[in-house]
């Protein structure tokens, strides 16, 4: 298969002193950070970066050993503590692993990655540690342990400008109608599993989740994974109007494009999130493979086939996941015409100007009101006040992605990274973002 673009995602981090770059998969389906060790066979591969503790002055260890089994493959090695930088934020004494042995699927030359950064909770950690984002909060580097993902979907979609991992509050510029459907996680297993009300096929329920089921939003999994108990009925409904489509214990396969395939909807919290056929159909040699696969895992896994069509927010402070239509998918699902959009924008702009004028007349110059309205910096008696959000750490992922790596069908290409932080030293009204 040579068309698994937008199906897996990775990005750069830096480990050690002096810092060395590693390109790792960001994985919400696991909790541990690890990279290949210079003591492993990966050290002989010129397309992989390996960690050598002798080359870092901030290495501390080993403190133990670990082994992790993923949906596909396993790896293990030594536990240590190190300095880890994600963008411009340095985390000290981060517990992590250096992998000294691993299964072959982690070593793919066409889609190399140097390791995995798990972003689930400590309860699922094999190295008994908090993930990097939570340690950022515990070390006072960020106010809240919240992060979110926009993953590359249709490159022609409105409102898409690549893929990114944002550390900090969600960016409402990407949220359609300012509406996020938050769902509490299901328990204490350390994973991001959330209750899912049902799945609809062309708007109809076929008995899925009648007794309750759970879904795991997992950036480290490429496809949507369906528990074996639901697989036969689920796949049967998808192919019911297409005689050329077949399914078996590995997936669903078609020959003649997307026509006649149903819309699949996932009901999460108060939101209904639709996938049209073109959004879950993947090209394959000799036809198409659909973005679903069966598994003996007890929960549904909402992998990148689903996540690349929504904006997903992970809040570690209150153990919840937020799902939102992006500006592109929201408009598309609601079928709002461009004329209606313009009318709506004009209406709200008029209301906004009236409000600003009233505030300006009552409290001060218009410039001061606009600064307050937009959250820009404003002079205060004690110095400067940062715009809402404080630090905004963005990992930008403009490159296409490919199948491979860890988790379930995980992996991807290299990314760019930019660090967006509110700068307290900038003049009032002139906040700028610094980029790496």
C-alpha positions in Angstrom: 0.0 0.0 0.0 1.5 3.3 -1.0 -1.2 5.8 -0.2 -1.4 5.9 3.6 -0.8 9.6 3.7 -2.4 11.4 6.7 -2.5 8.0 8.5 0.3 8.4 11.1 2.1 11.3 12.7 5.4 12.0 14.3 7.5 15.1 15.3 10.8 16.2 16.8 11.8 16.3 20.4 15.2 16.9 21.9 16.8 14.7 24.6 19.9 15.1 26.7 22.6 17.8 27.2 23.7 18.9 24.7 20.2 18.2 23.2 19.9 15.7 20.4 16.9 15.5 18.1 14.7 12.5 17.9 11.6 12.1 15.7 8.9 10.3 17.7 5.4 9.2 17.2 2.9 11.1 19.3 0.7 8.3 20.8 -2.4 8.9 23.0 -2.8 5.1 23.1 0.2 4.6 25.4 1.9 6.4 28.3 5.7 6.0 28.0 8.4 7.9 26.2 11.2 5.8 24.7 13.8 6.1 21.9 16.2 3.6 20.4 19.5 3.0 22.3 22.9 3.1 20.8 23.3 -0.3 22.4 20.6 -1.8 20.1 20.8 -2.9 16.5 19.2 0.4 15.5 22.6 2.0 16.0 23.7 0.4 12.7 20.8 2.1 10.7 21.7 5.4 9.2 18.1 6.4 9.0 17.5 6.2 12.8 18.8 8.4 15.6 19.9 6.6 18.8 20.4 7.7 22.3 23.8 7.3 23.9 23.8 8.1 27.7 27.6 8.6 27.6 27.0 11.7 25.4 24.7 13.5 27.8 25.6 15.3 31.1 22.0 15.1 32.3 21.6 11.3 32.1 20.7 9.5 35.3 20.3 5.8 35.4 19.6 3.1 34.7 16.8 3.0 37.3 15.3 -0.3 36.1 14.1 -2.2 33.0 10.8 -2.2 31.1 8.9 -3.9 28.3 5.9 -2.6 26.3 3.6 -4.7 24.1 1.7 -2.7 21.5 -1.1 -3.7 19.3 1.6 -4.7 16.8 5.0 -5.5 18.2 6.9 -5.1 21.4 10.1 -3.4 22.7 12.1 -3.1 25.9 15.3 -1.9 27.5 16.5 0.3 30.4 14.7 3.0 32.3 16.5 6.3 32.9 15.9 10.0 33.7 16.8 12.7 31.2 16.2 16.3 30.1 13.5 16.4 27.4 12.6 19.4 25.3 9.4 19.6 23.3 9.7 22.8 21.3 10.8 25.5 23.6 9.8 23.8 26.8 12.4 21.9 28.8 11.3 19.1 31.2 13.9 18.0 33.7 14.3 14.5 35.1 11.8 13.0 32.7 11.6 9.2 33.2 11.9 7.5 29.9 13.2 4.3 28.2 16.1 3.5 26.0 15.1 0.5 23.9 17.8 -2.1 23.5 15.6 -4.8 21.8 12.5 -4.5 19.6 10.4 -6.3 17.0 11.0 -5.8 13.4 7.9 -3.7 12.7 9.5 -0.8 14.6 12.3 -0.6 12.1 11.0 0.6 8.7 13.3 2.4 6.4 10.5 3.9 4.3 8.9 5.4 7.4 11.5 5.7 10.1 10.7 6.9 13.6 13.2 7.1 16.5 10.7 6.2 19.2 7.3 6.9 20.7 6.1 9.6 23.0 3.1 8.2 25.0 0.5 10.8 26.1 -1.9 8.7 28.2 -2.0 8.6 32.0 0.5 7.3 34.6 -1.8 4.4 35.3 -0.9 2.8 32.0 2.8 3.5 32.2 5.2 0.6 32.1 8.0 2.9 33.4 5.7 4.2 36.3 5.8 7.9 35.3 3.8 10.9 34.2 3.9 11.8 30.5 5.9 14.8 29.4 2.8 17.2 29.3 1.8 16.4 32.9 5.4 16.8 34.0 5.4 20.3 32.4 2.6 21.2 34.7 4.1 19.6 37.8 7.3 21.5 37.1 5.4 24.8 36.8 6.2 25.2 33.1 2.5 25.3 32.0 -0.6 26.1 34.0 -2.8 23.2 32.7 -2.1 19.7 31.5 -4.1 20.1 28.3 -3.1 19.3 24.7 -4.9 18.9 21.4 -4.5 17.5 17.9 -5.4 18.6 14.5 -4.3 15.8 12.2 -3.9 16.3 8.4 -7.1 15.3 6.6 -8.3 16.5 3.2 -5.7 19.0 2.0 -8.4 20.9 0.1 -10.5 21.3 3.3 -11.4 24.8 4.4 -9.6 25.9 7.6 -6.8 23.3 7.4 -3.2 24.5 7.6 -1.3 21.3 8.2 -1.4 19.2 11.3 -0.3 20.1 14.8 0.0 19.1 18.5 -1.0 22.1 20.6 0.0 22.2 24.3 -2.3 24.5 26.2 -5.9 25.5 25.9 -7.8 24.5 22.7 -7.5 26.9 19.7 -11.1 28.0 19.0 -10.0 29.2 15.5 -10.3 25.5 14.5 -13.6 24.8 16.4 -16.8 25.1 14.3 -19.5 27.1 16.1 -17.3 27.2 19.3 -18.8 23.9 20.3 -16.7 21.1 21.9 -18.4 17.9 23.1 -16.5 16.8 26.2 -16.7 13.3 27.5 -15.2 12.0 30.8 -12.8 9.1 30.6 -14.2 5.7 31.6 -12.0 4.6 34.6 -8.7 4.2 36.3 -6.8 2.1 33.7 -4.7 5.1 32.6 -6.1 5.3 29.1 -8.2 7.9 27.3 -11.2 5.5 26.8 -14.5 7.4 26.8 -18.2 6.1 26.7 -19.6 6.1 23.2 -23.4 6.2 22.9 -23.8 4.5 19.5 -22.6 4.2 15.9 -25.0 5.1 13.1 -24.8 3.7 9.5 -26.5 6.2 7.2 -28.3 7.6 10.2 -29.7 4.3 11.4 -28.7 2.4 14.6 -28.2 -1.3 14.1 -27.8 -2.4 17.7 -24.2 -1.2 18.2 -23.4 -0.3 21.8 -27.0 -1.1 23.1 -25.4 -2.3 26.4 -22.8 0.5 26.4 -19.4 0.6 24.8 -16.2 2.6 24.9 -13.9 4.3 22.4 -10.3 5.1 22.7 -9.1 8.1 20.7 -5.6 7.0 19.7 -3.2 9.0 17.6 -0.9 6.1 17.4 -3.4 3.9 15.5 -4.0 4.5 11.8 -7.4 2.9 11.4 -10.7 2.6 13.2 -10.5 -0.6 15.2 -13.8 -2.5 15.8 -14.1 -5.2 18.5 -14.6 -8.7 17.1 -18.1 -8.9 18.8 -19.3 -6.1 16.6 -17.3 -6.7 13.5 -19.5 -9.0 11.4 -22.6 -6.8 11.8 -20.7 -3.6 11.3 -18.9 -4.7 8.2 -22.1 -6.3 6.7 -23.9 -3.0 7.0 -21.1 -1.1 5.3 -21.0 -3.4 2.3 -24.7 -4.2 2.0 -25.3 -2.0 -1.1 -22.0 -2.9 -2.8 -21.6 -6.3 -4.3 -18.0 -5.6 -5.2 -17.0 -5.0 -1.5 -15.9 -7.9 0.7 -14.8 -8.2 4.2 -12.9 -10.8 6.3 -11.0 -11.0 9.5 -8.5 -8.4 8.4 -10.6 -5.6 6.9 -13.0 -4.4 4.2 -12.1 -4.2 0.6 -13.8 -2.6 -2.5 -13.0 -2.2 -6.2 -15.2 0.6 -7.6 -14.8 3.8 -5.5 -16.9 5.4 -2.8 -20.4 5.5 -4.5 -23.0 3.6 -2.6 -21.0 3.3 0.7 -22.7 4.7 3.8 -22.0 7.6 6.1 -20.7 6.4 9.4 -21.5 8.5 12.5 -20.0 8.2 15.9 -22.1 9.6 18.8 -19.8 10.9 21.5 -21.2 13.0 24.3 -23.6 15.6 22.8 -21.8 15.4 19.4 -22.5 13.4 16.3 -19.3 13.0 14.2 -19.8 11.8 10.6 -17.4 10.1 8.3 -18.3 10.2 4.6 -17.0 7.4 2.3 -14.2 9.5 0.9 -13.0 10.1 4.4 -12.6 6.5 5.3 -11.7 5.0 2.0 -7.9 4.4 1.5 -6.3 3.6 -1.9 -4.7 0.2 -2.3 -3.1 -1.8 -5.1 -6.0 -3.1 -7.2 -8.8 -1.3 -5.4 -9.5 0.4 -2.1 -9.3 -0.7 1.5 -11.7 0.9 4.0 -10.3 2.4 7.2 -11.7 -0.2 9.6 -10.2 -3.4 11.0 -11.3 -6.0 13.6 -9.5 -6.7 16.8 -9.9 -8.7 20.0 -9.4 -5.4 22.0 -12.6 -4.9 24.0 -13.0 -1.2 23.0 -13.4 0.6 19.8 -10.3 2.5 18.8 -10.7 5.8 17.0 -7.5 6.0 15.1 -6.3 8.5 12.6 -9.1 7.6 10.1 -11.4 9.3 12.5 -9.2 11.8 14.3 -8.0 13.5 11.1 -11.6 14.7 10.6 -12.1 16.3 14.0 -10.3 18.5 16.5 -9.5 16.5 19.6 -8.7 18.0 23.0 -7.2 15.9 25.8 -7.6 17.4 29.3 -5.5 15.6 31.9 -6.6 17.8 34.8 -10.2 16.6 34.7 -9.7 13.4 32.7 -11.9 14.3 29.8 -11.6 14.3 26.0 -13.2 17.0 23.8 -14.3 16.4 20.3 -15.2 19.2 17.9 -16.0 19.6 14.2 -13.3 21.7 12.6 -14.4 24.8 10.7 -14.1 22.7 7.5 -16.0 19.6 8.6 -18.6 21.7 10.5 -19.5 23.8 7.5 -19.5 20.8 5.3 -21.8 18.7 7.5 -24.2 21.5 7.9 -24.2 22.4 4.2 -24.0 26.2 4.9 -23.7 28.2 1.7 -21.1 30.9 1.3 -23.8 33.5 1.1 -25.2 32.4 4.5 -21.7 32.4 6.0 -21.1 36.0 4.8 -24.5 37.1 6.2 -23.7 35.5 9.5 -20.3 37.2 9.7 -21.7 40.6 8.8 -24.4 40.2 11.5 -21.9 39.3 14.3 -19.5 41.9 13.2 -22.2 44.6 13.5 -23.1 43.4 17.0 -19.4 43.4 17.9 -18.9 47.0 16.7 -21.9 48.2 18.7 -20.6 46.5 21.9 -17.1 48.0 21.4 -18.6 51.4 20.8 -20.7 51.3 24.0 -17.7 50.0 26.1 -15.4 52.6 24.5 -17.8 55.5 25.4 -18.1 54.3 29.0 -14.6 53.2 29.9 -11.9 54.6 27.6 -10.3 54.7 24.2 -11.3 52.3 21.5 -7.7 51.0 21.3 -7.8 49.9 24.9 -11.1 48.1 24.3 -9.9 46.3 21.3 -6.8 45.1 23.2 -9.1 43.7 25.9 -11.5 42.2 23.5 -8.8 40.3 21.6 -6.8 39.3 24.6 -3.7 41.2 23.4 -1.2 42.6 25.9 -2.3 45.6 27.9 -0.3 47.8 30.3 -1.2 47.3 33.9 0.0 49.1 37.1 2.3 46.1 37.8 3.7 45.7 34.3 2.2 43.7 31.4 -0.6 41.2 31.3 -0.3 38.3 28.9 -3.1 37.4 26.5 -5.3 34.5 27.5 -3.6 31.1 27.0 -0.2 32.0 28.1 2.2 29.5 26.5 1.0 28.0 23.3 3.3 25.2 22.3 2.6 24.1 18.7 4.1 21.2 16.9 3.3 21.8 13.2 3.1 18.8 10.9 2.9 19.9 7.3 4.4 16.8 5.7 2.4 13.8 4.5 2.4 10.7 6.7 2.7 7.0 6.0 1.9 3.7 7.6 4.3 2.0 9.9 5.8 2.3 13.4 4.4 1.5 16.8 1.0 1.2 18.3 -1.5 -0.2 15.9 -0.3 0.7 12.4 1.4 3.8 13.7 4.2 6.0 12.4 4.7 8.9 10.0 7.0 11.5 8.4 9.1 14.3 9.9 7.5 17.5 11.0 8.4 21.1 11.5 8.0 22.6 14.9 7.1 26.1 16.0 6.9 27.5 19.5 4.2 30.0 20.0 4.4 31.9 23.3 3.0 35.1 24.5 5.9 37.5 24.9 5.7 39.7 28.0 8.5 42.0 26.7 6.5 43.0 23.5 4.9 46.5 23.5 1.2 46.7 24.2 -0.8 45.6 21.2 2.2 44.0 19.5 2.3 40.5 20.8 4.4 38.3 18.4 5.0 34.5 18.3 8.6 33.2 18.3 9.3 30.3 15.9 11.9 27.7 15.8 
